[in-house]
Amino acid sequence: MEQDVLTLPDEGDGVRVIACSGEFDQDTLEPLRQAYAPAVADPAIRRIVLDVSRITFADSSMLNTMFHLLRTGRLVLAGPLPRSLARVLEITQAGPLFPTAGSVEEARTL
């Protein structure tokens, strides 16, 4: 499974952007966990933007990870949401729970 997780350089605005691309399931989530752990632990980070626009596959394990981040009260998803992730959110009826923006730029300002 091909996937990539990239933490973008902070811009000093208290927003941490983590860009994900590729396939995410229980076997491929560790890089994402390693990327978001410092942001969750840092009280200066007021928003964690998860750029999901280039995810090609996401399953319930990815949804669980997103719920973990949602509980921090700082998560915003940046889209547009890819079909596979939108489908998981639709099937589970969890979509309305996640603050979602159309782009990373928009997510920074929510």
C-alpha positions in Angstrom: 0.0 0.0 0.0 1.3 3.4 -1.0 0.9 6.3 1.4 2.6 9.4 2.6 2.2 11.6 5.6 3.8 15.1 5.6 3.8 17.6 8.3 4.0 21.1 6.7 6.2 23.8 8.3 4.3 25.8 10.9 3.5 29.4 10.0 3.4 30.7 13.6 -0.4 30.9 13.7 -1.0 27.9 16.0 -2.1 25.7 13.1 -0.4 22.4 12.4 -1.1 21.0 8.9 -0.6 17.3 8.2 -1.1 16.2 4.6 -2.0 12.6 3.9 -2.0 10.8 0.6 -2.5 7.2 -0.4 -4.1 4.3 1.5 -4.8 4.3 5.2 -5.8 1.2 7.2 -4.8 -0.5 10.4 -1.4 -1.5 8.9 -0.5 2.0 7.6 -1.6 4.4 10.3 1.6 4.6 12.3 3.2 7.4 10.3 0.1 9.5 10.8 0.1 8.8 14.5 3.8 9.8 14.7 2.9 13.0 12.8 0.0 14.1 15.0 1.3 13.1 18.4 3.6 16.2 18.8 0.7 18.5 17.7 -1.7 16.9 20.3 1.0 17.3 23.0 1.7 21.0 22.1 -0.7 23.4 23.8 0.5 26.2 21.4 -1.2 24.3 18.6 -4.8 25.5 18.6 -5.8 23.7 15.4 -4.8 20.5 13.7 -5.6 20.5 10.0 -5.7 17.1 8.4 -5.4 17.5 4.6 -7.3 14.4 3.4 -7.8 15.5 -0.2 -5.3 13.0 -1.6 -6.3 9.9 0.3 -7.2 7.1 -2.1 -8.4 4.6 0.5 -9.6 4.9 4.1 -11.2 2.3 6.3 -12.7 2.2 9.9 -9.1 2.3 11.3 -8.6 5.7 9.7 -12.0 6.8 11.0 -11.0 5.7 14.5 -7.8 7.8 14.2 -9.8 10.8 13.1 -12.2 10.4 16.1 -9.1 10.4 18.4 -8.0 13.7 16.9 -11.6 15.1 17.0 -11.6 14.5 20.7 -8.8 17.0 21.1 -11.3 19.7 20.0 -8.7 21.0 17.5 -9.3 18.9 14.3 -10.4 20.3 11.0 -10.4 18.2 7.9 -9.3 19.9 4.7 -10.7 18.6 1.5 -12.2 18.2 -0.9 -13.1 14.8 0.7 -12.0 11.9 -1.5 -14.7 9.4 -2.4 -13.5 6.6 -0.2 -13.3 8.7 2.9 -16.6 10.4 2.1 -18.2 7.0 1.8 -16.9 5.8 5.2 -18.2 9.0 6.8 -21.6 8.5 5.0 -22.0 4.8 6.0 -21.1 5.5 9.6 -23.1 8.8 9.6 -20.1 10.4 11.2 -19.6 13.1 8.6 -21.5 15.9 10.4 -19.3 15.4 13.5 -16.1 16.5 11.6 -15.5 20.2 10.9 -14.5 20.2 7.2 -13.2 22.9 4.9 -12.8 22.9 1.2 -9.0 23.6 1.3 -6.1 23.9 3.7 -6.3 27.7 3.5 -10.0 27.6 4.4 -9.3 25.2 7.3 -6.7 27.5 8.8 -9.4 30.1 9.3 -12.2 28.0 10.7 
